Amino acid sequence: MNPEIQNPSHTTIATGNEPATQGVERPVKILYATDPICSHCWAMEPAWRKFLYHYGEHIEAGHRYGGLLPRWEGFADMGAGIGQPADVAPHWDEVVERYGQPIDSSVWYRDPLASSYPASVALHAVRRIAPELEEAYLRRIREMLFLEAKNIARADVLGAAAVDVGLDREQFGREFESAEPWEGFVKEMEELRTLPVRGFPTLIVAGPAVAEPRVMRGTQPFFRMERALDAVMGGLPPRRSVEVEVVLAEYGSGTTREFSEVLELDQKETEAALRAAGARAIPLAGSLFWTRG
């Protein structure tokens, strides 16, 4: 995927499922095309979280889910060398080596996902029940998949994630089994076909200083997101100050790589700073996952 910013013609975007932006008019709108099982999207989490930490108050962002894996029958991604579930694990291991964001790829050997569709439908169910929790739910099921090697195509795992973010399990189950979330997901996939989305992740960034949105394809580093924001706003707002206690309170939890990105420290310095701030370290996916103590 080409990571450079491009300028498509006649593209309009609409967002509105980002909990932090509800009821607030913000000058920049970002449509984030993704899939819950997209490893390159997970690899972009450190940069994305840092971007929102510094500039989230100026951004209205919304996720759109594209249906990366309908089923294994007839599916192949020859560019990534994937034709069966076991092929995904080495691909994910390459993503870890390239970006440093930890992943436990063993799920593809032990309990491979049959499809990414159930997780996307579950996200639409959460959007219907409690749209302010959609972002937290997406984050939780990605942690389950990438860090805990859990099969998020399973209804019981999706239900457990709903409880983890504060939803009633029975209410979630009823909504998940109803027709509306599936219909919403299908409509969303159709919408993405009309946009300049060729793969995941894709960010479509619109703002008052440009006539047409900017399209960013592929896993983006923070500086490219910042450069796009500068272009669409006609100037960058000031960054927030970075203090480990403030970041820890705002993130709540995260990988060493994610905290290292926003704190702009190396791994050892990040771990020392988090321990000094009272964070608790949990070994996951060959790395450490940090939570508030």
Secondary structure as UniProt FT lines:
FT   STRAND          5..6
FT   HELIX           19..21
FT   TURN            22..23
FT   STRAND          28..34
FT   TURN            36..37
FT   HELIX           39..43
FT   HELIX           45..55
FT   HELIX           56..58
FT   STRAND          59..65
FT   TURN            73..74
FT   HELIX           78..80
FT   HELIX           85..87
FT   HELIX           88..99
FT   TURN            105..106
FT   HELIX           107..110
FT   HELIX           117..129
FT   HELIX           131..133
FT   HELIX           134..142
FT   HELIX           143..147
FT   TURN            152..153
FT   HELIX           155..164
FT   TURN            165..166
FT   HELIX           169..177
FT   HELIX           179..193
FT   TURN            194..196
FT   STRAND          202..206
FT   TURN            208..209
FT   STRAND          214..217
FT   HELIX           222..233
FT   HELIX           244..251
FT   STRAND          253..255
FT   HELIX           256..263
FT   HELIX           267..276
FT   TURN            277..278
FT   STRAND          280..284
FT   TURN            285..286
FT   STRAND          287..291
//
